[in-house]
Amino acid sequence: MTSRPRLATLCLFSSITLASAQDSTNFPSLGEVLRFDAKMDALIAKDARIEVLSSGFAWGEGPVWVKDGNVLLFSDVHRNQVIKWTEGKGAEVFIEPSGYTGVGAYSLGLGSNGLAIDELGRLVSCEHGDRRLSVMAWGEGKRTLVDNYQGKRFNSPNDLAIGRTGRIYFTDPTYGLPKRESDPTREIDFAGVYLLNRDGQVSLITDELRFPNGVELSHDERTLYVAQSDPENPIVMAYPLDGDGKIAGKGKLFFDAKPHRNLGAGNPDGLKTDTQGNLWVTGMGGVMVVSPKGKLIGHIATGERTANCAWGNDGSTLYITADMYLCRIQTKVTGRGF
């Protein structure tokens, strides 16, 4: 059987429009790393900088590292684009439209949001405007993975995490709908967290969160973390999973961000774990670093509303989308999936 070309090939040969040229790797920096516990020194060196790689985006979200192509992809949600960033070259428009293929006006958050690479090297996208999860491989175009639960259209799939087994966990808040919670086209009356199995079956993990957002697996994939971007209840929940990847018990509060509002603007959003069990939570003006026991031990303070993050390069570089900026910082740990 002829093997399917991988996404790296698509990155190299796609016809794209140059957004911003880059002929230097001497990047400016912003913000600072705040250390609330000595354990932070083992995670980020004291001289580490938050580098600004590119800027000028409307709202950056959902970054993902493409290992085979050594590029970073991320969504510019409000412009309905996926952007590709390459070291030494800069940022380019990679996919447009990225999340809404209809005609006329829709919502401000119409584009793709969370992005991930599956075990076949394909790009899996949470699409706000088209209210679905899509998958794209070179030479095939996009196709729909799933767009409904029990026959009812999703609200606006937001973020996703893919396990080693190929199971896909994703959140479905109302952020992408034109009128959000009160939108007349809404078909599901809750904001769910779901599991999409390899056989295409969708099961509900929980419907207890009003504003579920970022989602991530623990390194051993026995726990699912879900961030809630609720101004009244800004938390991260932890849900135990069984061997089939389904919920195995009641969810527990893992981290409460409300006492840390002084750090900056925003609420818990994107999530990433490392192989040591730490959780990296965007929100409150940066990335909060939370220990395996749920304690805030540090903050990568960008000074901007910070949407999401992703591990890249050899797995120890943390890429960050912070409002109009694409940033990165070098760490001493390795992220899940590397």
NORUR-V143719 format. One record per helix or strand of 2 or more residues. SS is the DSSP state (alpha for helix, beta for strand). FROM is the first residue (numbers start at 1). TO is the last residue. If there is no record, write none. Layout:
[[SS & FROM & TO] [SS & FROM & TO]]
This chain:
[[alpha & 7 & 13] [beta & 17 & 21] [beta & 32 & 35] [alpha & 38 & 42] [beta & 51 & 54] [beta & 60 & 66] [beta & 71 & 76] [alpha & 77 & 79] [beta & 81 & 86] [beta & 90 & 96] [beta & 112 & 117] [beta & 123 & 127] [beta & 132 & 137] [beta & 141 & 146] [beta & 148 & 149] [beta & 152 & 153] [beta & 160 & 162] [beta & 168 & 172] [alpha & 180 & 182] [beta & 192 & 196] [beta & 202 & 206] [beta & 212 & 217] [beta & 223 & 228] [beta & 235 & 241] [beta & 252 & 256] [alpha & 258 & 263] [beta & 271 & 274] [beta & 279 & 282] [beta & 286 & 290] [beta & 296 & 301] [beta & 306 & 312] [beta & 317 & 322] [beta & 325 & 330]]
